[in-house]
Amino acid sequence: MDYKLKITINADGGSRGNPGPSAIGVVVRGEGKEKKYSEFLGNHTNNEAEYEAVMYALKKARQLFGKEKTKEAETDVFLDSELVVNQLNAKYKIEEERLFPLFIKIWNLRQDFGKVTFQAVPREKNREADRLVNIELDKKEQGSIF
């Protein structure tokens, strides 16, 4: 199938402590646009934060390009968590019960896209998304000092 739109997403989720304060960072690219997003999540595990980042990224891509365009889009999602990528690609079983609802939400979001692939990349290739996570976590830490 020929896809009319190519969307590239770098997503990262992280927590300080496991579980602990967590945040997500997302970079969405397509049609010459690049949008960056970050958000503090509260208390979560690293894996939950990674799943939340993917869910957030897909929602933002759908919002940015519109559902009609994403239905005809080839979307590559890059994460630095090999475990989460393999779970999303159904290569690994999900052991953490708390991840099942997040997996299902992502699965349902995928229906709004022509093709979605999840790919593991080294942390240095996901640097901007990681930087956004750390900005959110640092802001929260600094805010709690005063």
BATOR-704955 format. One record per residue (C-alpha): residue in one letter; z, x, y. Coordinates in pm, whole numbers, plus 50000, padded with zeros to 5 digits. Example, Ala and Ser with C-alpha at 12.3 -4.5 7.8 and 13.67 -1.06 7.14 Angstrom:
<atoms>
A507805123049550/S507145136749894/
</atoms>
This chain:
<atoms>
M500005000050000/D499225011950352/Y502235008550577/K501645001350945/L504825018151066/K506725049450966/I510465048851038/T512665079250989/I516435076050987/N519115102750976/A522485087450900/D525915102150848/G529395088850797/G532555108850788/S536295105950786/R539115129450874/G541325123850576/N540085104650277/P540795077350369/G541325084150736/P539835078251079/S536095074851026/A532885071251223/I529125069251181/G526205086351351/V522605074451328/V519255086451462/V516315062151427/R512735073651496/G509425055151494/E506515045551720/G507345075151945/K510865061852001/E514125079351918/K517435061251944/K520875075451873/Y523915054951784/S527505062151694/E530535040851630/F534175045151533/L534945025351216/G538695027251171/N540295038650846/H537815044450561/T536885069250289/N533995093650336/N531835073750095/E532575040850270/A531615056950602/E528315069350452/Y527495034250326/E528445019250663/A526115044350834/V523175033550617/M523884996750675/Y524215001951050/A521015022751061/L518924996650878/K520244969151106/K519454989851417/A515944998051290/R515284961151225/Q516604952751572/L514624980751741/F511244973851577/G511564937151482/K511634921351138/E507874915751126/K507164952751182/T509874965350947/K508414943550670/E505304965450696/A507184998150742/E507745028250523/T511295038950597/D512865072050497/V516645074150520/F518085109350512/L521745115150422/D523715146350345/S525695128750070/E523955134549740/L526395110849567/V525615081549798/V521855088249783/N521935087949403/Q524005056049402/L521605038849643/N518675050249427/A520455036049118/K520665070248952/Y524475071348959/K526905043848873/I529185032249153/E532755039449045/E534595029149364/E535054991549363/R535224990549744/L531615002949761/F530074973649569/P530004949249863/L528494976250087/F525864984549826/I524914947649801/K524634944350180/I522324974650190/W520294960749900/N519854927950089/L518904946150411/R516204965050220/Q514394931950173/D513504932850544/F511584965550499/G508294973150326/K509545004150149/V512865022450182/T513585056350030/F516925074050037/Q516795111850035/A519515138250027/V519155166550276/P521315196950348/R523925191250618/E522025213850859/K519025190150841/N521295161150932/R522975179551217/E522405154051496/A523825124751298/D526805146551200/R527315156551565/L527435119751664/V530105113051399/N532245141451530/I531895130151892/E533305096051795/L536135111151592/D536995135951869/K537045107952129/K539425087951914/E541685118251855/Q541805126752226/G542545090652311/S545525090052075/I547125120752237/F547735103652572/
</atoms>
